[in-house]
Amino acid sequence: MFIEGADGYPDPPDDPYLAAGLLLHNGREHLGTCADFSDVVAPDDESPDTSLHLLGCAPGDRLQSALAAGTRRRLGLGEALLLVLDRNGAESTDLYVTAEIADWKPSSLGPGLLDIRLTDGLWDPPPPRARPFWQRWYDGPPTAPNLWAGYGTRDREIWLDCVRERGTRRSVPAAPPGLVYELDGRYVTDEPGLYLALGEAMRGPGNYFGGNADALADCLCGGFGVTTPCTLIWHDARIARQSLGRVLDWKGEPYSYFDLVLEVLRERRVEVRLRD
């Protein structure tokens, strides 16, 4: 089979998967095939603004000294860690930034505060659609279950990211073994929904208990508040069985994600009682 690359090069690509063609699927069903692909990128003169604006900053001693000097060398603070706090001062997540100060001015948010612009922004910025979720979590984690249930898969993934970032930085006392947990399976229609429901079942609303099969296994090894052996009663399990009973792996091969999760739970000494 002769393949002309998207760049016009007259030889097949080195990657054996590309040489055999590309399979398209969405994790549930095959969508088609194609011979090759190319990235679509904006021209250099249309590159987005990657600067980061920090509003209402209370500068520490080192930052005040750098601003007072005002030289390029002093304003290049290097790599820095940005801790994101909620309204109560609890850490929600952390993000790495390249802290080279471009300019600054007094902030309208309070006396002695500054608005500072960094020339480079976050190393791995969250997507714009995540903003309302971050804003919602600013008041603290949810206190009621299933607040994520009305969202689609992409937004559930963002909610799960909020749960993961907050949940992996909190130490949790270990519960005694032998407890019984109940999983509300009414909204487990996709993978993020499964782990959001599991987190709420094992630890309560807004809490983390894995985001994939390996992470679930790690959580069951201790450190996340659950001690095995224990029992999980899975209500409305038919919904997850139907939704996750046949998915496609990265190669397009079908398997049951529902059975995979059951296997992980049982291998870690969780007795699962399915209630359809």
Backbone as CSV, one residue per row, in Angstrom:
resi,resn,N_x,N_y,N_z,CA_x,CA_y,CA_z,C_x,C_y,C_z
1,MET,0.851,-1.191,0.000,0.000,0.000,0.000,0.886,1.240,0.000
2,PHE,0.722,2.107,-0.990,1.518,3.323,-1.059,0.802,4.436,-0.314
3,ILE,1.532,5.129,0.556,0.970,6.229,1.327,1.795,7.469,1.072
4,GLU,1.142,8.529,0.701,1.817,9.819,0.634,1.503,10.576,1.902
5,GLY,2.525,10.992,2.620,2.310,11.677,3.894,1.574,12.984,3.708
6,ALA,1.003,13.468,4.797,0.285,14.735,4.748,1.206,15.884,4.366
7,ASP,2.515,15.695,4.593,3.471,16.741,4.213,3.935,16.594,2.763
8,GLY,3.384,15.611,2.028,3.743,15.434,0.636,4.960,14.560,0.412
9,TYR,5.550,14.064,1.481,6.740,13.229,1.336,6.354,11.898,0.697
10,PRO,7.082,11.439,-0.341,6.603,10.321,-1.153,6.894,8.934,-0.602
11,ASP,7.259,8.815,0.666,7.502,7.504,1.256,6.541,7.280,2.403
12,PRO,6.245,6.027,2.736,5.384,5.757,3.888,6.030,6.240,5.178
13,PRO,5.247,6.607,6.167,5.814,7.042,7.450,6.575,5.912,8.124
14,ASP,7.493,6.288,9.030,8.267,5.288,9.766,7.399,4.537,10.765
15,ASP,6.410,5.207,11.354,5.558,4.603,12.368,4.742,3.480,11.731
16,PRO,4.845,2.237,12.236,4.119,1.127,11.605,2.606,1.298,11.647
17,TYR,2.097,2.012,12.681,0.648,2.205,12.738,0.195,3.146,11.623
18,LEU,1.006,4.180,11.345,0.672,5.071,10.250,0.812,4.358,8.914
19,ALA,1.827,3.512,8.782,2.035,2.813,7.524,0.867,1.892,7.204
20,ALA,0.188,1.406,8.231,-0.963,0.528,8.021,-2.258,1.308,7.926
21,GLY,-2.188,2.615,8.025,-3.396,3.422,8.023,-3.810,3.779,9.431
22,LEU,-4.770,4.666,9.576,-5.229,5.127,10.877,-6.666,4.700,11.108
23,LEU,-6.908,4.189,12.292,-8.256,3.799,12.686,-8.839,4.883,13.576
24,LEU,-10.028,5.318,13.281,-10.691,6.344,14.075,-11.787,5.700,14.904
25,HIS,-11.792,5.992,16.195,-12.903,5.538,17.044,-13.015,6.476,18.227
26,ASN,-14.179,6.468,18.876,-14.436,7.368,19.994,-14.456,6.653,21.330
27,GLY,-13.903,5.449,21.362,-13.898,4.668,22.590,-15.079,3.738,22.714
28,ARG,-16.080,3.935,21.881,-17.281,3.091,21.915,-17.531,2.397,20.579
29,GLU,-17.277,3.122,19.454,-17.581,2.575,18.143,-16.558,3.074,17.129
30,HIS,-16.383,2.276,16.075,-15.474,2.659,15.003,-16.117,3.756,14.161
31,LEU,-15.318,4.757,13.826,-15.813,5.893,13.049,-15.280,5.909,11.625
32,GLY,-14.238,5.140,11.346,-13.706,5.102,9.998,-12.201,4.944,9.999
33,THR,-11.605,5.057,8.831,-10.157,4.948,8.674,-9.668,6.072,7.763
34,CYS,-8.374,6.329,7.839,-7.756,7.284,6.923,-6.310,6.867,6.726
35,ALA,-5.687,7.444,5.705,-4.332,7.036,5.357,-3.276,7.750,6.168
36,ASP,-3.550,9.002,6.599,-2.526,9.790,7.262,-3.211,10.962,7.946
37,PHE,-2.456,11.774,8.632,-3.021,12.943,9.281,-1.966,14.037,9.337
38,SER,-2.418,15.243,9.575,-1.489,16.353,9.781,-2.036,17.239,10.877
39,ASP,-1.147,17.905,11.580,-1.557,18.854,12.612,-1.914,20.183,11.970
40,VAL,-2.904,20.841,12.526,-3.278,22.173,12.080,-2.887,23.141,13.182
41,VAL,-1.962,24.030,12.892,-1.468,24.975,13.895,-1.632,26.391,13.366
42,ALA,-1.774,27.319,14.283,-1.907,28.717,13.891,-0.565,29.251,13.406
43,PRO,-0.563,30.158,12.432,0.701,30.797,12.021,1.334,31.528,13.198
44,ASP,2.648,31.769,13.083,3.369,32.396,14.185,2.773,33.743,14.573
45,ASP,2.274,34.488,13.567,1.757,35.815,13.877,0.359,35.768,14.479
46,GLU,-0.195,34.538,14.610,-1.512,34.407,15.223,-1.434,33.627,16.529
47,SER,-0.232,33.491,17.064,-0.064,32.743,18.303,-0.823,33.418,19.435
48,PRO,-1.518,32.631,20.278,-2.284,33.237,21.359,-1.390,33.832,22.438
49,ASP,-1.944,34.767,23.180,-1.226,35.372,24.296,-1.103,34.353,25.408
50,THR,0.130,33.997,25.760,0.350,32.989,26.796,0.729,33.606,28.134
51,SER,0.680,34.924,28.241,1.046,35.566,29.500,0.007,35.245,30.563
52,LEU,0.455,35.323,31.801,-0.400,35.010,32.944,-0.553,36.262,33.797
53,HIS,-1.778,36.629,34.094,-2.063,37.815,34.894,-2.443,37.379,36.314
54,LEU,-1.685,37.821,37.285,-1.949,37.542,38.694,-2.546,38.808,39.312
55,LEU,-3.789,38.716,39.743,-4.518,39.885,40.222,-4.573,39.897,41.744
56,GLY,-4.315,41.048,42.316,-4.410,41.193,43.769,-3.328,40.451,44.517
57,CYS,-2.081,40.540,44.046,-0.970,39.830,44.686,-0.449,40.604,45.894
58,ALA,-0.162,39.888,46.950,0.527,40.464,48.109,1.979,39.987,48.031
59,PRO,2.889,40.763,47.492,4.260,40.282,47.240,5.031,40.031,48.527
60,GLY,5.776,38.930,48.501,6.676,38.634,49.604,7.963,39.419,49.480
61,ASP,8.888,39.191,50.398,10.124,39.973,50.433,10.933,39.828,49.147
62,ARG,11.080,38.608,48.627,11.899,38.401,47.436,11.272,39.101,46.237
63,LEU,9.972,38.995,46.116,9.302,39.615,44.981,9.367,41.140,45.077
64,GLN,9.190,41.667,46.266,9.293,43.122,46.455,10.685,43.615,46.087
65,SER,11.708,42.854,46.454,13.080,43.232,46.133,13.306,43.236,44.626
66,ALA,12.755,42.224,43.937,12.907,42.143,42.485,12.206,43.300,41.792
67,LEU,11.010,43.633,42.274,10.273,44.740,41.670,10.982,46.069,41.910
68,ALA,11.572,46.216,43.086,12.284,47.459,43.395,13.511,47.626,42.509
69,ALA,14.212,46.532,42.220,15.391,46.607,41.362,14.976,46.891,39.919
70,GLY,13.939,46.163,39.459,13.392,46.415,38.132,14.248,45.983,36.971
71,THR,15.363,45.307,37.210,16.218,44.865,36.110,15.698,43.547,35.550
72,ARG,16.048,43.286,34.302,15.559,42.064,33.667,16.059,40.831,34.404
73,ARG,17.299,40.898,34.861,17.868,39.752,35.586,17.095,39.477,36.869
74,ARG,16.755,40.533,37.619,16.048,40.341,38.888,14.580,39.950,38.661
75,LEU,14.012,40.399,37.541,12.603,40.099,37.281,12.399,38.701,36.700
76,GLY,13.477,38.045,36.309,13.379,36.662,35.860,13.501,35.730,37.048
77,LEU,12.375,35.381,37.647,12.392,34.602,38.887,12.520,33.102,38.653
78,GLY,12.502,32.665,37.383,12.646,31.238,37.088,11.353,30.467,37.291
79,GLU,11.495,29.175,37.500,10.328,28.323,37.680,9.710,28.562,39.050
80,ALA,8.393,28.560,39.073,7.685,28.781,40.339,6.454,27.889,40.399
81,LEU,6.004,27.655,41.596,4.817,26.832,41.818,3.684,27.732,42.267
82,LEU,2.582,27.672,41.561,1.407,28.470,41.886,0.412,27.586,42.619
83,LEU,0.198,27.873,43.903,-0.778,27.120,44.692,-2.140,27.777,44.547
84,VAL,-3.141,26.991,44.168,-4.501,27.492,43.999,-5.287,27.146,45.258
85,LEU,-5.784,28.167,45.949,-6.503,27.993,47.209,-7.990,28.245,47.006
86,ASP,-8.800,27.609,47.828,-10.230,27.917,47.792,-10.520,29.070,48.752
87,ARG,-11.784,29.394,48.890,-12.164,30.546,49.713,-11.736,30.386,51.169
88,ASN,-11.606,29.138,51.611,-11.242,28.869,53.001,-9.736,28.688,53.200
89,GLY,-8.956,28.859,52.127,-7.505,28.740,52.240,-6.973,27.341,52.059
90,ALA,-7.837,26.377,51.734,-7.379,25.008,51.501,-6.825,24.887,50.086
91,GLU,-5.766,24.097,49.923,-5.156,23.905,48.608,-6.070,23.077,47.715
92,SER,-6.365,23.610,46.522,-7.161,22.877,45.543,-6.280,22.177,44.524
93,THR,-5.222,22.857,44.077,-4.294,22.266,43.123,-3.033,23.115,43.092
94,ASP,-2.046,22.689,42.339,-0.859,23.502,42.115,-0.492,23.436,40.642
95,LEU,0.082,24.526,40.140,0.415,24.658,38.731,1.792,25.305,38.608
96,TYR,2.601,24.793,37.712,3.925,25.367,37.498,3.839,26.524,36.512
97,VAL,4.583,27.572,36.802,4.648,28.728,35.918,6.120,29.099,35.700
98,THR,6.372,29.807,34.607,7.672,30.417,34.378,7.553,31.878,34.781
99,ALA,8.158,32.226,35.902,7.925,33.534,36.509,8.933,34.562,36.017
100,GLU,8.664,35.105,34.831,9.423,36.254,34.341,8.457,37.433,34.267
101,ILE,8.676,38.430,35.109,7.707,39.510,35.259,7.832,40.492,34.101
102,ALA,6.707,40.742,33.424,6.686,41.689,32.313,6.365,43.099,32.799
103,ASP,5.346,43.227,33.622,4.990,44.536,34.182,4.066,44.327,35.365
104,TRP,3.798,45.410,36.085,2.942,45.337,37.266,2.354,46.717,37.533
105,LYS,1.271,46.732,38.319,0.609,47.981,38.672,-0.174,47.769,39.956
106,PRO,-0.541,48.841,40.669,-1.381,48.685,41.864,-2.714,48.030,41.503
107,SER,-3.174,47.173,42.363,-4.415,46.445,42.107,-5.614,47.175,42.701
108,SER,-6.727,47.055,42.015,-7.977,47.631,42.517,-8.617,46.755,43.590
109,LEU,-8.005,45.605,43.872,-8.592,44.661,44.826,-8.234,44.973,46.269
110,GLY,-7.354,45.945,46.505,-7.053,46.292,47.885,-5.747,47.052,47.997
111,PRO,-5.577,47.832,49.063,-4.336,48.591,49.265,-3.148,47.655,49.461
112,GLY,-2.029,48.041,48.854,-0.807,47.253,48.983,-0.733,46.046,48.069
113,LEU,-1.792,45.778,47.309,-1.820,44.638,46.404,-1.417,45.071,44.997
114,LEU,-0.897,44.106,44.232,-0.434,44.388,42.881,-1.084,43.444,41.878
115,ASP,-1.270,43.935,40.652,-1.601,43.087,39.510,-0.314,42.894,38.721
116,ILE,0.099,41.638,38.558,1.387,41.314,37.948,1.164,40.463,36.705
117,ARG,1.856,40.810,35.632,1.767,40.018,34.396,3.082,39.291,34.175
118,LEU,2.998,37.970,34.012,4.161,37.145,33.703,4.216,36.912,32.205
119,THR,5.427,36.967,31.638,5.552,36.836,30.181,5.136,35.455,29.707
120,ASP,5.428,34.423,30.471,5.013,33.064,30.139,3.993,32.613,31.160
121,GLY,3.039,31.841,30.690,1.974,31.420,31.583,2.207,30.050,32.181
122,LEU,1.131,29.340,32.366,1.177,28.016,32.968,1.824,27.025,32.018
123,TRP,2.523,26.044,32.583,3.116,25.006,31.754,2.029,24.159,31.105
124,ASP,0.992,23.868,31.858,-0.089,23.021,31.346,-1.418,23.677,31.716
125,PRO,-1.819,24.726,30.997,-3.004,25.480,31.399,-4.283,24.662,31.250
126,PRO,-5.235,24.832,32.154,-6.525,24.150,32.015,-7.289,24.724,30.836
127,PRO,-8.172,23.944,30.224,-8.950,24.462,29.095,-9.911,25.551,29.556
128,PRO,-10.279,26.469,28.672,-11.212,27.540,29.061,-12.525,27.024,29.637
129,ARG,-12.985,25.873,29.151,-14.262,25.353,29.629,-14.186,24.911,31.095
130,ALA,-12.948,24.814,31.657,-12.814,24.413,33.057,-13.085,25.565,34.022
131,ARG,-13.099,26.793,33.529,-13.215,27.955,34.413,-14.439,27.908,35.323
132,PRO,-15.665,27.633,34.796,-16.820,27.607,35.706,-16.729,26.521,36.768
133,PHE,-16.034,25.433,36.449,-15.883,24.370,37.443,-14.928,24.805,38.544
134,TRP,-13.831,25.452,38.180,-12.905,25.980,39.183,-13.615,27.002,40.067
135,GLN,-14.432,27.835,39.427,-15.152,28.843,40.187,-16.115,28.193,41.169
136,ARG,-16.754,27.117,40.729,-17.701,26.422,41.603,-16.989,25.795,42.790
137,TRP,-15.800,25.269,42.556,-15.045,24.622,43.630,-14.329,25.634,44.514
138,TYR,-14.328,26.902,44.118,-13.672,27.927,44.917,-14.312,28.023,46.301
139,ASP,-15.600,27.762,46.398,-16.294,27.793,47.689,-16.062,26.537,48.511
140,GLY,-15.333,25.582,47.963,-15.062,24.339,48.666,-15.672,23.167,47.921
141,PRO,-15.309,21.942,48.303,-15.835,20.765,47.616,-17.335,20.617,47.839
142,PRO,-18.013,19.898,46.956,-19.461,19.712,47.111,-19.792,18.930,48.372
143,THR,-20.941,19.227,48.923,-21.390,18.531,50.138,-22.573,17.617,49.864
144,ALA,-23.060,17.594,48.620,-24.172,16.724,48.238,-23.716,15.823,47.097
145,PRO,-24.247,14.604,47.014,-23.817,13.682,45.954,-24.444,14.024,44.605
146,ASN,-23.810,13.512,43.555,-24.357,13.536,42.195,-24.512,14.934,41.590
147,LEU,-23.796,15.933,42.087,-23.881,17.249,41.474,-23.244,17.273,40.087
148,TRP,-22.478,16.267,39.753,-21.829,16.125,38.461,-22.703,15.386,37.453
149,ALA,-23.793,14.793,37.920,-24.543,13.825,37.113,-25.152,14.431,35.853
150,GLY,-25.494,15.705,35.879,-26.142,16.317,34.731,-25.199,16.723,33.618
151,TYR,-23.891,16.544,33.806,-22.908,16.954,32.803,-22.618,15.824,31.824
152,GLY,-22.125,16.184,30.636,-21.653,15.203,29.672,-20.264,14.720,30.030
153,THR,-19.745,13.801,29.222,-18.474,13.150,29.547,-17.324,14.148,29.664
154,ARG,-17.195,15.088,28.730,-16.073,16.035,28.766,-16.101,16.876,30.038
155,ASP,-17.277,17.333,30.425,-17.365,18.143,31.639,-17.197,17.288,32.888
156,ARG,-17.631,16.048,32.838,-17.379,15.143,33.967,-15.879,14.919,34.162
157,GLU,-15.150,14.864,33.053,-13.695,14.711,33.157,-13.070,15.905,33.873
158,ILE,-13.566,17.098,33.601,-13.057,18.285,34.285,-13.410,18.221,35.772
159,TRP,-14.633,17.814,36.074,-15.048,17.654,37.483,-14.149,16.631,38.169
160,LEU,-13.861,15.533,37.484,-12.987,14.514,38.059,-11.586,15.069,38.283
161,ASP,-11.104,15.931,37.382,-9.803,16.571,37.592,-9.812,17.394,38.879
162,CYS,-10.898,18.133,39.123,-11.001,18.917,40.366,-10.970,17.999,41.577
163,VAL,-11.693,16.893,41.484,-11.725,15.919,42.580,-10.331,15.335,42.808
164,ARG,-9.667,14.969,41.712,-8.343,14.348,41.819,-7.315,15.305,42.413
165,GLU,-7.291,16.535,41.895,-6.290,17.491,42.367,-6.441,17.768,43.853
166,ARG,-7.674,17.885,44.301,-7.893,18.166,45.718,-7.705,16.922,46.573
167,GLY,-8.195,15.786,46.053,-8.200,14.564,46.852,-6.847,13.938,47.057
168,THR,-5.919,14.127,46.113,-4.614,13.491,46.247,-3.674,14.259,47.161
169,ARG,-4.075,15.418,47.669,-3.214,16.192,48.564,-3.738,16.209,49.999
170,ARG,-4.728,15.367,50.270,-5.306,15.330,51.617,-5.054,13.977,52.264
171,SER,-4.559,13.985,53.474,-4.407,12.734,54.214,-5.741,12.384,54.880
172,VAL,-6.084,11.118,54.817,-7.382,10.671,55.302,-7.169,9.549,56.309
173,PRO,-7.786,9.620,57.482,-7.660,8.522,58.450,-8.223,7.230,57.860
174,ALA,-7.583,6.123,58.180,-8.021,4.835,57.660,-9.276,4.363,58.387
175,ALA,-10.273,3.949,57.611,-11.479,3.361,58.190,-11.189,1.914,58.581
176,PRO,-11.935,1.381,59.520,-11.720,-0.028,59.884,-12.147,-0.951,58.745
177,PRO,-11.577,-2.150,58.690,-12.005,-3.103,57.666,-13.423,-3.610,57.953
178,GLY,-14.012,-4.223,56.945,-15.318,-4.854,57.117,-16.505,-3.941,56.916
179,LEU,-16.274,-2.686,56.539,-17.394,-1.769,56.340,-18.123,-2.072,55.038
180,VAL,-19.359,-1.593,54.961,-20.191,-1.761,53.767,-20.401,-0.390,53.132
181,TYR,-20.085,-0.275,51.848,-20.256,0.965,51.104,-21.323,0.766,50.025
182,GLU,-22.037,1.830,49.703,-23.104,1.732,48.703,-22.854,2.724,47.576
183,LEU,-22.869,2.204,46.362,-22.606,3.001,45.167,-23.918,3.277,44.438
184,ASP,-24.208,4.548,44.209,-25.381,4.954,43.446,-25.021,4.879,41.963
185,GLY,-25.497,3.848,41.288,-25.105,3.611,39.907,-26.018,4.212,38.859
186,ARG,-26.940,5.072,39.250,-27.913,5.589,38.290,-27.277,6.422,37.186
187,TYR,-26.123,7.048,37.461,-25.531,7.977,36.495,-24.176,7.498,35.975
188,VAL,-23.872,6.218,36.169,-22.587,5.683,35.719,-22.728,5.274,34.251
189,THR,-22.665,6.260,33.385,-22.830,6.038,31.951,-21.526,6.202,31.184
190,ASP,-20.440,6.543,31.863,-19.140,6.698,31.219,-18.061,6.516,32.280
191,GLU,-16.791,6.516,31.855,-15.698,6.267,32.789,-15.570,7.337,33.875
192,PRO,-15.574,8.629,33.535,-15.480,9.607,34.637,-16.649,9.500,35.600
193,GLY,-17.843,9.201,35.090,-18.988,9.024,35.983,-18.796,7.859,36.931
194,LEU,-18.152,6.806,36.442,-17.870,5.652,37.292,-16.991,6.041,38.468
195,TYR,-15.920,6.779,38.207,-14.989,7.114,39.290,-15.528,8.209,40.197
196,LEU,-16.369,9.083,39.663,-17.015,10.069,40.530,-17.983,9.371,41.482
197,ALA,-18.724,8.405,40.969,-19.660,7.657,41.820,-18.908,6.804,42.837
198,LEU,-17.791,6.206,42.418,-16.994,5.404,43.351,-16.425,6.269,44.475
199,GLY,-15.918,7.451,44.111,-15.374,8.340,45.127,-16.415,8.729,46.157
200,GLU,-17.626,9.007,45.689,-18.693,9.382,46.624,-19.134,8.194,47.458
201,ALA,-19.115,6.992,46.856,-19.516,5.803,47.604,-18.514,5.467,48.705
202,MET,-17.237,5.573,48.399,-16.220,5.133,49.338,-15.832,6.207,50.351
203,ARG,-15.976,7.518,49.935,-15.456,8.566,50.808,-16.376,9.770,50.962
204,GLY,-17.481,9.827,50.216,-18.397,10.950,50.355,-18.293,11.922,49.194
205,PRO,-19.226,12.868,49.096,-19.275,13.817,47.972,-17.971,14.581,47.785
206,GLY,-17.570,14.716,46.505,-16.392,15.500,46.173,-15.075,14.852,46.501
207,ASN,-15.080,13.575,46.820,-13.844,12.911,47.216,-13.347,11.967,46.137
208,TYR,-12.066,11.726,46.176,-11.364,10.976,45.134,-11.162,9.529,45.537
209,PHE,-11.383,8.625,44.560,-11.030,7.226,44.783,-10.680,6.578,43.448
210,GLY,-9.749,7.217,42.745,-9.263,6.682,41.487,-9.857,7.390,40.283
211,GLY,-9.055,7.438,39.211,-9.512,8.022,37.960,-9.293,7.087,36.794
212,ASN,-8.681,5.945,37.038,-8.537,4.874,36.064,-8.313,3.581,36.852
213,ALA,-8.206,2.455,36.147,-8.127,1.173,36.843,-6.885,1.068,37.731
214,ASP,-5.741,1.558,37.245,-4.517,1.496,38.049,-4.621,2.376,39.294
215,ALA,-5.184,3.577,39.124,-5.329,4.472,40.274,-6.303,3.905,41.294
216,LEU,-7.355,3.236,40.821,-8.294,2.586,41.740,-7.579,1.518,42.553
217,ALA,-6.750,0.727,41.895,-5.990,-0.305,42.609,-5.080,0.325,43.658
218,ASP,-4.447,1.445,43.319,-3.581,2.128,44.280,-4.379,2.618,45.487
219,CYS,-5.557,3.191,45.246,-6.379,3.685,46.354,-6.779,2.561,47.300
220,LEU,-6.983,1.365,46.752,-7.402,0.232,47.573,-6.234,-0.376,48.355
221,CYS,-5.013,0.105,48.062,-3.844,-0.378,48.820,-3.641,0.408,50.113
222,GLY,-4.452,1.432,50.344,-4.360,2.207,51.574,-4.011,3.654,51.320
223,GLY,-4.262,4.497,52.324,-3.948,5.900,52.227,-5.101,6.769,51.774
224,PHE,-6.218,6.158,51.394,-7.364,6.931,50.920,-8.624,6.643,51.733
225,GLY,-8.429,6.236,52.974,-9.551,6.142,53.904,-10.314,4.849,53.901
226,VAL,-10.000,3.915,53.006,-10.727,2.649,52.915,-9.770,1.504,53.218
227,THR,-10.210,0.609,54.082,-9.411,-0.557,54.433,-10.157,-1.813,54.005
228,THR,-9.478,-2.661,53.259,-10.071,-3.925,52.855,-9.671,-5.023,53.839
229,PRO,-10.459,-6.110,53.920,-11.647,-6.417,53.126,-12.838,-5.547,53.509
230,CYS,-13.671,-5.288,52.509,-14.899,-4.537,52.720,-15.903,-4.960,51.654
231,THR,-17.078,-4.392,51.721,-18.152,-4.775,50.800,-18.670,-3.543,50.086
232,LEU,-18.900,-3.672,48.782,-19.478,-2.597,47.988,-20.779,-3.085,47.376
233,ILE,-21.874,-2.431,47.726,-23.174,-2.734,47.121,-23.381,-1.757,45.974
234,TRP,-23.431,-2.279,44.768,-23.514,-1.453,43.552,-24.952,-1.448,43.060
235,HIS,-25.660,-0.379,43.339,-27.052,-0.263,42.917,-27.137,0.118,41.439
236,ASP,-28.197,-0.334,40.764,-28.404,-0.031,39.339,-27.170,-0.362,38.509
237,ALA,-26.566,-1.503,38.793,-25.340,-1.899,38.101,-25.578,-2.153,36.613
238,ARG,-26.819,-2.410,36.224,-27.117,-2.676,34.816,-26.729,-1.481,33.925
239,ILE,-26.801,-0.263,34.484,-26.500,0.926,33.688,-25.023,0.946,33.309
240,ALA,-24.150,0.672,34.260,-22.714,0.616,33.959,-22.404,-0.583,33.073
241,ARG,-23.071,-1.699,33.303,-22.828,-2.879,32.472,-23.175,-2.588,31.014
242,GLN,-24.269,-1.877,30.789,-24.668,-1.544,29.429,-23.749,-0.472,28.822
243,SER,-23.378,0.516,29.620,-22.602,1.640,29.099,-21.127,1.312,28.935
244,LEU,-20.584,0.488,29.825,-19.151,0.210,29.834,-18.836,-1.248,29.549
245,GLY,-19.854,-2.014,29.177,-19.656,-3.437,28.918,-18.923,-3.721,27.626
246,ARG,-18.945,-2.751,26.708,-18.205,-2.918,25.462,-17.616,-1.568,25.057
247,VAL,-16.335,-1.405,25.321,-15.606,-0.207,24.905,-14.435,-0.653,24.048
248,LEU,-13.746,0.311,23.436,-12.616,0.002,22.566,-11.326,0.506,23.191
249,ASP,-10.277,-0.330,23.131,-8.983,0.122,23.618,-8.324,1.008,22.567
250,TRP,-7.080,1.444,22.811,-6.424,2.393,21.920,-6.199,1.813,20.527
251,LYS,-6.197,0.473,20.416,-6.036,-0.161,19.115,-7.371,-0.458,18.435
252,GLY,-8.473,-0.112,19.123,-9.784,-0.377,18.547,-10.336,-1.747,18.861
253,GLU,-9.682,-2.472,19.793,-10.148,-3.806,20.168,-11.185,-3.697,21.293
254,PRO,-12.294,-4.421,21.189,-13.350,-4.322,22.211,-13.008,-5.087,23.493
255,TYR,-13.439,-4.558,24.609,-13.338,-5.249,25.887,-14.367,-4.642,26.830
256,SER,-14.548,-5.257,28.003,-15.520,-4.774,28.979,-14.807,-3.998,30.086
257,TYR,-14.989,-2.682,30.110,-14.403,-1.878,31.177,-15.107,-2.173,32.498
258,PHE,-16.380,-2.488,32.427,-17.142,-2.853,33.624,-16.516,-4.065,34.297
259,ASP,-16.201,-5.115,33.514,-15.586,-6.312,34.082,-14.184,-6.017,34.614
260,LEU,-13.450,-5.135,33.928,-12.107,-4.775,34.393,-12.153,-4.152,35.781
261,VAL,-13.093,-3.238,36.002,-13.206,-2.581,37.306,-13.617,-3.592,38.371
262,LEU,-14.549,-4.481,38.030,-14.939,-5.520,38.990,-13.745,-6.386,39.373
263,GLU,-12.910,-6.701,38.399,-11.724,-7.519,38.672,-10.767,-6.804,39.614
264,VAL,-10.549,-5.509,39.391,-9.664,-4.744,40.269,-10.215,-4.724,41.692
265,LEU,-11.485,-4.459,41.831,-12.101,-4.413,43.157,-11.962,-5.753,43.878
266,ARG,-12.253,-6.819,43.175,-12.221,-8.139,43.821,-10.794,-8.575,44.131
267,GLU,-9.845,-8.221,43.270,-8.449,-8.563,43.555,-7.941,-7.848,44.795
268,ARG,-8.519,-6.694,45.098,-8.109,-5.926,46.282,-9.034,-6.186,47.465
269,ARG,-9.698,-7.319,47.430,-10.518,-7.831,48.550,-11.741,-6.959,48.835
270,VAL,-12.382,-6.520,47.782,-13.668,-5.829,47.912,-14.743,-6.792,47.394
271,GLU,-15.641,-7.194,48.265,-16.766,-8.019,47.842,-17.805,-7.114,47.193
272,VAL,-18.067,-7.339,45.908,-18.989,-6.504,45.149,-20.317,-7.237,45.014
273,ARG,-21.376,-6.600,45.463,-22.726,-7.126,45.327,-23.496,-6.260,44.339
274,LEU,-23.788,-6.830,43.187,-24.451,-6.091,42.130,-25.952,-6.124,42.322
275,ARG,-26.561,-4.942,42.292,-28.013,-4.819,42.416,-28.526,-4.142,41.151
276,ASP,-29.074,-4.949,40.248,-29.543,-4.372,38.982,-30.846,-3.617,39.151
